[in-house]
Amino acid sequence: MMTLTPAELERYARHIVMREIGGPGQQKLKQAKVLVIGAGGLGAPVLQYLAAAGIGTLGIVDDDTVSLSNLQRQVIHDTEHLGEPKVASAAEAIARLNPNVDVIPHPSRLAGHNAMQLVSAYDLVVDGSDNFTTRYLTSDACFFAGKPLVTAAVGQFDGSLTTLKPYETRDDDTRNPTYRCLFPNRPADDALPTCEQAGVLGALTGIIGAMQAMEVIKELTGTGDSLVGRLILFDARAFRMETVKYKWSAKNPLSGDAPKTWVEMLELL
């Protein structure tokens, strides 16, 4: 375990006094390496809360630059960083928030040629991407690399969230479901209007992103009940939250009755 400095003991005091986290839990956060895919509406609050929580290393994957229309919801960026790469803007914000966090910027798009290398270098992955191709690619890569994935998505007024650990089995030896058990058929990326076309409530991304960060902290510290096999649905207009349970499907191409290889999965994207 990594030793906490006196300054870190003070910084994380509100975690350390919690029985469920304490010093051992905070040390787990300090030694953890988390990869965040996307430094946008979801990634912004995820990065802020994970940095504040004391995650030791944060990797950020994003090939975009900061634009003025981002600032309505992507709160890790600001007006002074317009035109800069989002990974650089986010890294500067994290350094101001918590200099104890090591940030590794990956100014590229997650793709077939780099997904396994990126995912394999971290302990846990957070998906805050805004397209179906990246979501399926991320979930497939995490399965083959044996890495837990906290994935979320948002619409105009609604959001969803779940945790995936399909490389593990449950206590009763049943298999954990994959992302493809939950969503068997990948929609085309133009099947739904983009954020630019339809809009999105800025604060909604903060709510869902903060929930993602909370699930990451729970997974890393072993606190509470995991969202594996449970999809959280949030309706901002009614401020209502529902839970949908889902199970492993023998038809899924990752861990089903006829599992495919990584190369074969890339051909499905």
Phi and psi restraints in degrees (value plus and minus 20) as a CYANA .aco file:
   2 MET   PHI     -97.0   -57.0
   2 MET   PSI     117.6   157.6
   3 THR   PHI     -97.8   -57.8
   3 THR   PSI     118.5   158.5
   4 LEU   PHI    -108.3   -68.3
   4 LEU   PSI     112.8   152.8
   5 THR   PHI     -95.3   -55.3
   5 THR   PSI     143.5   183.5
   6 PRO   PHI     -75.0   -35.0
   6 PRO   PSI     -59.2   -19.2
   7 ALA   PHI     -86.2   -46.2
   7 ALA   PSI     -57.5   -17.5
   8 GLU   PHI     -90.0   -50.0
   8 GLU   PSI     -56.8   -16.8
   9 LEU   PHI     -79.4   -39.4
   9 LEU   PSI     -58.3   -18.3
  10 GLU   PHI     -94.2   -54.2
  10 GLU   PSI     -62.9   -22.9
  11 ARG   PHI     -80.3   -40.3
  11 ARG   PSI     -61.7   -21.7
  12 TYR   PHI    -122.3   -82.3
  12 TYR   PSI       2.2    42.2
  13 ALA   PHI     -77.4   -37.4
  13 ALA   PSI     -55.8   -15.8
  14 ARG   PHI     -92.0   -52.0
  14 ARG   PSI     -41.5    -1.5
  15 HIS   PHI    -100.2   -60.2
  15 HIS   PSI     -63.9   -23.9
  16 ILE   PHI     -85.7   -45.7
  16 ILE   PSI     -50.4   -10.4
  17 VAL   PHI     -97.8   -57.8
  17 VAL   PSI     -30.4     9.6
  18 MET   PHI     -98.6   -58.6
  18 MET   PSI     109.7   149.7
  19 ARG   PHI     -80.5   -40.5
  19 ARG   PSI     -56.0   -16.0
  20 GLU   PHI     -93.3   -53.3
  20 GLU   PSI     -40.1    -0.1
  21 ILE   PHI    -134.9   -94.9
  21 ILE   PSI     -87.9   -47.9
  22 GLY   PHI      41.6    81.6
  22 GLY   PSI    -189.1  -149.1
  23 GLY   PHI     -82.5   -42.5
  23 GLY   PSI     -66.1   -26.1
  24 PRO   PHI     -79.3   -39.3
  24 PRO   PSI     -61.2   -21.2
  25 GLY   PHI     -85.3   -45.3
  25 GLY   PSI     -60.6   -20.6
  26 GLN   PHI     -86.9   -46.9
  26 GLN   PSI     -53.5   -13.5
  27 GLN   PHI     -86.3   -46.3
  27 GLN   PSI     -56.7   -16.7
  28 LYS   PHI     -83.1   -43.1
  28 LYS   PSI     -60.2   -20.2
  29 LEU   PHI     -84.3   -44.3
  29 LEU   PSI     -60.5   -20.5
  30 LYS   PHI     -84.5   -44.5
  30 LYS   PSI     -55.8   -15.8
  31 GLN   PHI    -108.3   -68.3
  31 GLN   PSI     -24.6    15.4
  32 ALA   PHI     -98.6   -58.6
  32 ALA   PSI     127.8   167.8
  33 LYS   PHI    -139.1   -99.1
  33 LYS   PSI      97.6   137.6
  34 VAL   PHI    -139.3   -99.3
  34 VAL   PSI     111.8   151.8
  35 LEU   PHI    -121.1   -81.1
  35 LEU   PSI     104.5   144.5
  36 VAL   PHI    -130.3   -90.3
  36 VAL   PSI      99.5   139.5
  37 ILE   PHI    -115.9   -75.9
  37 ILE   PSI      89.1   129.1
  38 GLY   PHI      81.2   121.2
  38 GLY   PSI     104.7   144.7
  39 ALA   PHI    -132.0   -92.0
  39 ALA   PSI      22.5    62.5
  40 GLY   PHI    -125.9   -85.9
  40 GLY   PSI    -157.2  -117.2
  41 GLY   PHI     -79.9   -39.9
  41 GLY   PSI     -63.3   -23.3
  42 LEU   PHI    -103.5   -63.5
  42 LEU   PSI     -64.3   -24.3
  43 GLY   PHI     -81.8   -41.8
  43 GLY   PSI     -52.2   -12.2
  44 ALA   PHI     -79.7   -39.7
  44 ALA   PSI     -77.0   -37.0
  45 PRO   PHI     -87.0   -47.0
  45 PRO   PSI     -52.3   -12.3
  46 VAL   PHI     -78.6   -38.6
  46 VAL   PSI     -70.3   -30.3
  47 LEU   PHI     -83.1   -43.1
  47 LEU   PSI     -61.2   -21.2
  48 GLN   PHI     -83.9   -43.9
  48 GLN   PSI     -67.5   -27.5
  49 TYR   PHI     -93.3   -53.3
  49 TYR   PSI     -54.3   -14.3
  50 LEU   PHI     -90.2   -50.2
  50 LEU   PSI     -57.5   -17.5
  51 ALA   PHI     -84.8   -44.8
  51 ALA   PSI     -64.8   -24.8
  52 ALA   PHI     -83.8   -43.8
  52 ALA   PSI     -52.4   -12.4
  53 ALA   PHI     -94.9   -54.9
  53 ALA   PSI     -34.9     5.1
  54 GLY   PHI      76.2   116.2
  54 GLY   PSI       5.2    45.2
  55 ILE   PHI     -79.8   -39.8
  55 ILE   PSI     111.0   151.0
  56 GLY   PHI     -85.6   -45.6
  56 GLY   PSI     -63.0   -23.0
  57 THR   PHI    -156.0  -116.0
  57 THR   PSI     107.7   147.7
  58 LEU   PHI    -138.6   -98.6
  58 LEU   PSI      99.4   139.4
  59 GLY   PHI    -116.0   -76.0
  59 GLY   PSI     121.0   161.0
  60 ILE   PHI    -146.6  -106.6
  60 ILE   PSI     102.1   142.1
  61 VAL   PHI    -128.1   -88.1
  61 VAL   PSI      96.7   136.7
  62 ASP   PHI    -188.6  -148.6
  62 ASP   PSI     113.8   153.8
  63 ASP   PHI    -128.7   -88.7
  63 ASP   PSI      -9.2    30.8
  64 ASP   PHI    -117.3   -77.3
  64 ASP   PSI     146.7   186.7
  65 THR   PHI    -132.8   -92.8
  65 THR   PSI     141.0   181.0
  66 VAL   PHI     -95.0   -55.0
  66 VAL   PSI     106.6   146.6
  67 SER   PHI    -139.4   -99.4
  67 SER   PSI     142.1   182.1
  68 LEU   PHI     -81.8   -41.8
  68 LEU   PSI     -56.0   -16.0
  69 SER   PHI     -90.4   -50.4
  69 SER   PSI     -35.0     5.0
  70 ASN   PHI     -91.2   -51.2
  70 ASN   PSI     -50.0   -10.0
  71 LEU   PHI     -91.7   -51.7
  71 LEU   PSI     -30.4     9.6
  72 GLN   PHI     -87.8   -47.8
  72 GLN   PSI     -39.2     0.8
  73 ARG   PHI    -163.7  -123.7
  73 ARG   PSI     -44.3    -4.3
  74 GLN   PHI    -109.9   -69.9
  74 GLN   PSI      57.2    97.2
  75 VAL   PHI     -94.3   -54.3
  75 VAL   PSI     -24.2    15.8
  76 ILE   PHI     -99.6   -59.6
  76 ILE   PSI     -36.7     3.3
  77 HIS   PHI    -121.0   -81.0
  77 HIS   PSI     144.3   184.3
  78 ASP   PHI    -165.2  -125.2
  78 ASP   PSI     155.4   195.4
  79 THR   PHI     -80.3   -40.3
  79 THR   PSI     -54.4   -14.4
  80 GLU   PHI     -87.3   -47.3
  80 GLU   PSI     -35.2     4.8
  81 HIS   PHI    -126.9   -86.9
  81 HIS   PSI      -3.1    36.9
  82 LEU   PHI     -77.6   -37.6
  82 LEU   PSI     113.7   153.7
  83 GLY   PHI      68.1   108.1
  83 GLY   PSI     -32.6     7.4
  84 GLU   PHI    -103.7   -63.7
  84 GLU   PSI     134.4   174.4
  85 PRO   PHI     -78.4   -38.4
  85 PRO   PSI     119.3   159.3
  86 LYS   PHI     -83.4   -43.4
  86 LYS   PSI     -53.4   -13.4
  87 VAL   PHI     -84.7   -44.7
  87 VAL   PSI     -56.1   -16.1
  88 ALA   PHI     -92.7   -52.7
  88 ALA   PSI     -63.3   -23.3
  89 SER   PHI     -81.1   -41.1
  89 SER   PSI     -64.6   -24.6
  90 ALA   PHI     -85.3   -45.3
  90 ALA   PSI     -59.8   -19.8
  91 ALA   PHI     -82.2   -42.2
  91 ALA   PSI     -60.0   -20.0
  92 GLU   PHI     -85.3   -45.3
  92 GLU   PSI     -61.9   -21.9
  93 ALA   PHI     -84.3   -44.3
  93 ALA   PSI     -60.4   -20.4
  94 ILE   PHI     -85.7   -45.7
  94 ILE   PSI     -60.1   -20.1
  95 ALA   PHI     -81.7   -41.7
  95 ALA   PSI     -56.3   -16.3
  96 ARG   PHI     -91.3   -51.3
  96 ARG   PSI     -56.8   -16.8
  97 LEU   PHI     -94.2   -54.2
  97 LEU   PSI     -66.3   -26.3
  98 ASN   PHI    -172.2  -132.2
  98 ASN   PSI      77.9   117.9
  99 PRO   PHI     -88.5   -48.5
  99 PRO   PSI     -26.6    13.4
 100 ASN   PHI     -98.5   -58.5
 100 ASN   PSI     -31.9     8.1
 101 VAL   PHI    -110.4   -70.4
 101 VAL   PSI     109.3   149.3
 102 ASP   PHI    -106.1   -66.1
 102 ASP   PSI     108.5   148.5
 103 VAL   PHI    -132.3   -92.3
 103 VAL   PSI     109.7   149.7
 104 ILE   PHI    -134.7   -94.7
 104 ILE   PSI      84.7   124.7
 105 PRO   PHI     -99.8   -59.8
 105 PRO   PSI     116.7   156.7
 106 HIS   PHI    -142.2  -102.2
 106 HIS   PSI      67.4   107.4
 107 PRO   PHI     -97.5   -57.5
 107 PRO   PSI      43.1    83.1
 108 SER   PHI    -170.2  -130.2
 108 SER   PSI     149.2   189.2
 109 ARG   PHI    -113.3   -73.3
 109 ARG   PSI     118.6   158.6
 110 LEU   PHI     -85.3   -45.3
 110 LEU   PSI     107.8   147.8
 111 ALA   PHI    -166.5  -126.5
 111 ALA   PSI     155.8   195.8
 112 GLY   PHI     -79.4   -39.4
 112 GLY   PSI     -52.3   -12.3
 113 HIS   PHI     -99.5   -59.5
 113 HIS   PSI     -36.9     3.1
 114 ASN   PHI    -146.3  -106.3
 114 ASN   PSI     -26.8    13.2
 115 ALA   PHI     -80.8   -40.8
 115 ALA   PSI     -69.3   -29.3
 116 MET   PHI     -84.9   -44.9
 116 MET   PSI     -59.8   -19.8
 117 GLN   PHI     -84.3   -44.3
 117 GLN   PSI     -63.4   -23.4
 118 LEU   PHI     -87.6   -47.6
 118 LEU   PSI     -70.9   -30.9
 119 VAL   PHI     -82.9   -42.9
 119 VAL   PSI     -59.8   -19.8
 120 SER   PHI     -86.8   -46.8
 120 SER   PSI     -39.7     0.3
 121 ALA   PHI    -103.9   -63.9
 121 ALA   PSI     -21.9    18.1
 122 TYR   PHI    -145.6  -105.6
 122 TYR   PSI     145.1   185.1
 123 ASP   PHI    -105.0   -65.0
 123 ASP   PSI     -49.6    -9.6
 124 LEU   PHI    -173.6  -133.6
 124 LEU   PSI     129.2   169.2
 125 VAL   PHI    -141.8  -101.8
 125 VAL   PSI     120.6   160.6
 126 VAL   PHI    -138.2   -98.2
 126 VAL   PSI     104.2   144.2
 127 ASP   PHI    -122.4   -82.4
 127 ASP   PSI      94.2   134.2
 128 GLY   PHI    -140.5  -100.5
 128 GLY   PSI       8.9    48.9
 129 SER   PHI     -93.4   -53.4
 129 SER   PSI     149.7   189.7
 130 ASP   PHI    -141.3  -101.3
 130 ASP   PSI       1.6    41.6
 131 ASN   PHI    -166.0  -126.0
 131 ASN   PSI     134.4   174.4
 132 PHE   PHI     -88.1   -48.1
 132 PHE   PSI     -57.0   -17.0
 133 THR   PHI     -78.6   -38.6
 133 THR   PSI     -66.6   -26.6
 134 THR   PHI     -87.0   -47.0
 134 THR   PSI     -58.6   -18.6
 135 ARG   PHI     -82.6   -42.6
 135 ARG   PSI     -65.7   -25.7
 136 TYR   PHI     -89.3   -49.3
 136 TYR   PSI     -60.3   -20.3
 137 LEU   PHI     -82.0   -42.0
 137 LEU   PSI     -63.2   -23.2
 138 THR   PHI     -82.8   -42.8
 138 THR   PSI     -66.2   -26.2
 139 SER   PHI     -85.1   -45.1
 139 SER   PSI     -58.9   -18.9
 140 ASP   PHI     -84.8   -44.8
 140 ASP   PSI     -65.3   -25.3
 141 ALA   PHI     -83.1   -43.1
 141 ALA   PSI     -61.5   -21.5
 142 CYS   PHI     -84.5   -44.5
 142 CYS   PSI     -55.4   -15.4
 143 PHE   PHI     -82.9   -42.9
 143 PHE   PSI     -69.9   -29.9
 144 PHE   PHI     -89.3   -49.3
 144 PHE   PSI     -49.3    -9.3
 145 ALA   PHI    -107.1   -67.1
 145 ALA   PSI     -29.9    10.1
 146 GLY   PHI      48.8    88.8
 146 GLY   PSI      21.8    61.8
 147 LYS   PHI    -135.9   -95.9
 147 LYS   PSI     116.5   156.5
 148 PRO   PHI     -87.1   -47.1
 148 PRO   PSI     126.6   166.6
 149 LEU   PHI    -150.5  -110.5
 149 LEU   PSI     108.3   148.3
 150 VAL   PHI    -128.3   -88.3
 150 VAL   PSI      92.5   132.5
 151 THR   PHI    -141.2  -101.2
 151 THR   PSI     125.1   165.1
 152 ALA   PHI    -167.2  -127.2
 152 ALA   PSI     143.9   183.9
 153 ALA   PHI    -171.2  -131.2
 153 ALA   PSI     134.7   174.7
 154 VAL   PHI    -153.7  -113.7
 154 VAL   PSI     132.3   172.3
 155 GLY   PHI    -135.0   -95.0
 155 GLY   PSI    -171.2  -131.2
 156 GLN   PHI     -84.9   -44.9
 156 GLN   PSI     -70.6   -30.6
 157 PHE   PHI    -148.4  -108.4
 157 PHE   PSI     -11.9    28.1
 158 ASP   PHI    -152.5  -112.5
 158 ASP   PSI     137.5   177.5
 159 GLY   PHI    -167.2  -127.2
 159 GLY   PSI     142.6   182.6
 160 SER   PHI    -160.9  -120.9
 160 SER   PSI     137.3   177.3
 161 LEU   PHI    -176.1  -136.1
 161 LEU   PSI     118.5   158.5
 162 THR   PHI    -175.9  -135.9
 162 THR   PSI     147.4   187.4
 163 THR   PHI    -140.5  -100.5
 163 THR   PSI     119.4   159.4
 164 LEU   PHI    -143.0  -103.0
 164 LEU   PSI     107.8   147.8
 165 LYS   PHI    -161.5  -121.5
 165 LYS   PSI      39.3    79.3
 166 PRO   PHI     -91.8   -51.8
 166 PRO   PSI     -28.7    11.3
 167 TYR   PHI    -101.7   -61.7
 167 TYR   PSI     -23.4    16.6
 168 GLU   PHI    -134.2   -94.2
 168 GLU   PSI     142.7   182.7
 169 THR   PHI    -133.1   -93.1
 169 THR   PSI     141.5   181.5
 170 ARG   PHI    -102.7   -62.7
 170 ARG   PSI     156.2   196.2
 171 ASP   PHI     -79.9   -39.9
 171 ASP   PSI     -48.6    -8.6
 172 ASP   PHI    -111.9   -71.9
 172 ASP   PSI      -6.4    33.6
 173 ASP   PHI      51.9    91.9
 173 ASP   PSI     -12.5    27.5
 174 THR   PHI     -97.7   -57.7
 174 THR   PSI     130.0   170.0
 175 ARG   PHI    -100.0   -60.0
 175 ARG   PSI     123.1   163.1
 176 ASN   PHI     -91.7   -51.7
 176 ASN   PSI     125.3   165.3
 177 PRO   PHI     -94.3   -54.3
 177 PRO   PSI     137.3   177.3
 178 THR   PHI    -118.8   -78.8
 178 THR   PSI     151.8   191.8
 179 TYR   PHI     -81.9   -41.9
 179 TYR   PSI     -52.9   -12.9
 180 ARG   PHI     -97.6   -57.6
 180 ARG   PSI     -33.0     7.0
 181 CYS   PHI     -94.7   -54.7
 181 CYS   PSI     -57.0   -17.0
 182 LEU   PHI     -96.6   -56.6
 182 LEU   PSI     -64.7   -24.7
 183 PHE   PHI    -147.1  -107.1
 183 PHE   PSI      64.9   104.9
 184 PRO   PHI     -82.0   -42.0
 184 PRO   PSI     -57.9   -17.9
 185 ASN   PHI    -128.9   -88.9
 185 ASN   PSI      98.9   138.9
 186 ARG   PHI     -94.4   -54.4
 186 ARG   PSI      99.1   139.1
 187 PRO   PHI     -89.1   -49.1
 187 PRO   PSI     137.2   177.2
 188 ALA   PHI     -86.2   -46.2
 188 ALA   PSI     130.2   170.2
 189 ASP   PHI     -83.9   -43.9
 189 ASP   PSI     -39.7     0.3
 190 ASP   PHI    -119.3   -79.3
 190 ASP   PSI      -6.7    33.3
 191 ALA   PHI     -89.3   -49.3
 191 ALA   PSI     -51.0   -11.0
 192 LEU   PHI    -140.0  -100.0
 192 LEU   PSI     130.4   170.4
 193 PRO   PHI     -84.2   -44.2
 193 PRO   PSI     125.1   165.1
 194 THR   PHI     -94.7   -54.7
 194 THR   PSI     149.8   189.8
 195 CYS   PHI     -78.9   -38.9
 195 CYS   PSI     -58.0   -18.0
 196 GLU   PHI     -85.1   -45.1
 196 GLU   PSI     -55.0   -15.0
 197 GLN   PHI    -100.4   -60.4
 197 GLN   PSI     -63.2   -23.2
 198 ALA   PHI    -120.4   -80.4
 198 ALA   PSI     -43.9    -3.9
 199 GLY   PHI      66.0   106.0
 199 GLY   PSI     147.1   187.1
 200 VAL   PHI    -176.1  -136.1
 200 VAL   PSI     120.4   160.4
 201 LEU   PHI     -89.0   -49.0
 201 LEU   PSI      99.7   139.7
 202 GLY   PHI     -77.0   -37.0
 202 GLY   PSI     -65.9   -25.9
 203 ALA   PHI     -85.7   -45.7
 203 ALA   PSI     -43.6    -3.6
 204 LEU   PHI     -80.8   -40.8
 204 LEU   PSI     -62.3   -22.3
 205 THR   PHI     -84.8   -44.8
 205 THR   PSI     -51.3   -11.3
 206 GLY   PHI     -86.4   -46.4
 206 GLY   PSI     -60.8   -20.8
 207 ILE   PHI     -84.3   -44.3
 207 ILE   PSI     -71.1   -31.1
 208 ILE   PHI     -88.5   -48.5
 208 ILE   PSI     -60.0   -20.0
 209 GLY   PHI     -83.4   -43.4
 209 GLY   PSI     -59.8   -19.8
 210 ALA   PHI     -85.2   -45.2
 210 ALA   PSI     -55.8   -15.8
 211 MET   PHI     -85.6   -45.6
 211 MET   PSI     -58.6   -18.6
 212 GLN   PHI     -80.4   -40.4
 212 GLN   PSI     -66.6   -26.6
 213 ALA   PHI     -80.6   -40.6
 213 ALA   PSI     -59.4   -19.4
 214 MET   PHI     -83.3   -43.3
 214 MET   PSI     -61.1   -21.1
 215 GLU   PHI     -86.9   -46.9
 215 GLU   PSI     -54.4   -14.4
 216 VAL   PHI     -82.6   -42.6
 216 VAL   PSI     -67.7   -27.7
 217 ILE   PHI     -81.1   -41.1
 217 ILE   PSI     -61.5   -21.5
 218 LYS   PHI     -81.9   -41.9
 218 LYS   PSI     -64.9   -24.9
 219 GLU   PHI     -84.1   -44.1
 219 GLU   PSI     -62.5   -22.5
 220 LEU   PHI     -92.3   -52.3
 220 LEU   PSI     -50.5   -10.5
 221 THR   PHI    -119.3   -79.3
 221 THR   PSI     -26.4    13.6
 222 GLY   PHI      50.2    90.2
 222 GLY   PSI      13.1    53.1
 223 THR   PHI    -122.8   -82.8
 223 THR   PSI     115.9   155.9
 224 GLY   PHI      53.4    93.4
 224 GLY   PSI    -186.2  -146.2
 225 ASP   PHI    -119.2   -79.2
 225 ASP   PSI     111.0   151.0
 226 SER   PHI     -90.4   -50.4
 226 SER   PSI     135.8   175.8
 227 LEU   PHI    -109.6   -69.6
 227 LEU   PSI      -7.3    32.7
 228 VAL   PHI     -81.4   -41.4
 228 VAL   PSI     105.6   145.6
 229 GLY   PHI      60.9   100.9
 229 GLY   PSI     -13.3    26.7
 230 ARG   PHI    -152.0  -112.0
 230 ARG   PSI     109.1   149.1
 231 LEU   PHI    -126.9   -86.9
 231 LEU   PSI     101.5   141.5
 232 ILE   PHI    -110.4   -70.4
 232 ILE   PSI     107.4   147.4
 233 LEU   PHI    -133.3   -93.3
 233 LEU   PSI     106.6   146.6
 234 PHE   PHI    -140.5  -100.5
 234 PHE   PSI     107.0   147.0
 235 ASP   PHI    -130.4   -90.4
 235 ASP   PSI      88.3   128.3
 236 ALA   PHI     -91.2   -51.2
 236 ALA   PSI     -52.1   -12.1
 237 ARG   PHI     -86.9   -46.9
 237 ARG   PSI     -60.7   -20.7
 238 ALA   PHI    -113.9   -73.9
 238 ALA   PSI     -28.2    11.8
 239 PHE   PHI      27.5    67.5
 239 PHE   PSI      36.6    76.6
 240 ARG   PHI    -144.3  -104.3
 240 ARG   PSI     120.2   160.2
 241 MET   PHI    -143.3  -103.3
 241 MET   PSI     114.8   154.8
 242 GLU   PHI    -148.2  -108.2
 242 GLU   PSI     135.9   175.9
 243 THR   PHI    -140.2  -100.2
 243 THR   PSI     107.1   147.1
 244 VAL   PHI    -133.6   -93.6
 244 VAL   PSI     104.1   144.1
 245 LYS   PHI    -108.3   -68.3
 245 LYS   PSI     123.0   163.0
 246 TYR   PHI    -160.2  -120.2
 246 TYR   PSI     135.6   175.6
 247 LYS   PHI    -146.0  -106.0
 247 LYS   PSI     150.2   190.2
 248 TRP   PHI     -83.3   -43.3
 248 TRP   PSI     118.9   158.9
 249 SER   PHI    -136.7   -96.7
 249 SER   PSI     111.7   151.7
 250 ALA   PHI     -85.8   -45.8
 250 ALA   PSI     -36.1     3.9
 251 LYS   PHI    -106.3   -66.3
 251 LYS   PSI     -29.8    10.2
 252 ASN   PHI     -88.1   -48.1
 252 ASN   PSI     120.7   160.7
 253 PRO   PHI     -99.0   -59.0
 253 PRO   PSI     -24.4    15.6
 254 LEU   PHI    -110.2   -70.2
 254 LEU   PSI     -74.2   -34.2
 255 SER   PHI    -146.2  -106.2
 255 SER   PSI      -1.0    39.0
 256 GLY   PHI    -101.6   -61.6
 256 GLY   PSI    -180.6  -140.6
 257 ASP   PHI     -90.1   -50.1
 257 ASP   PSI     -41.8    -1.8
 258 ALA   PHI    -151.9  -111.9
 258 ALA   PSI      50.9    90.9
 259 PRO   PHI     -86.6   -46.6
 259 PRO   PSI     123.8   163.8
 260 LYS   PHI    -122.4   -82.4
 260 LYS   PSI     143.7   183.7
 261 THR   PHI    -104.5   -64.5
 261 THR   PSI     150.8   190.8
 262 TRP   PHI     -79.1   -39.1
 262 TRP   PSI     -63.9   -23.9
 263 VAL   PHI     -84.0   -44.0
 263 VAL   PSI     -59.6   -19.6
 264 GLU   PHI     -87.8   -47.8
 264 GLU   PSI     -54.3   -14.3
 265 MET   PHI     -87.0   -47.0
 265 MET   PSI     -56.2   -16.2
 266 LEU   PHI     -81.9   -41.9
 266 LEU   PSI     -51.6   -11.6
 267 GLU   PHI     -90.1   -50.1
 267 GLU   PSI     -39.5     0.5
 268 LEU   PHI    -101.7   -61.7
 268 LEU   PSI     -37.5     2.5
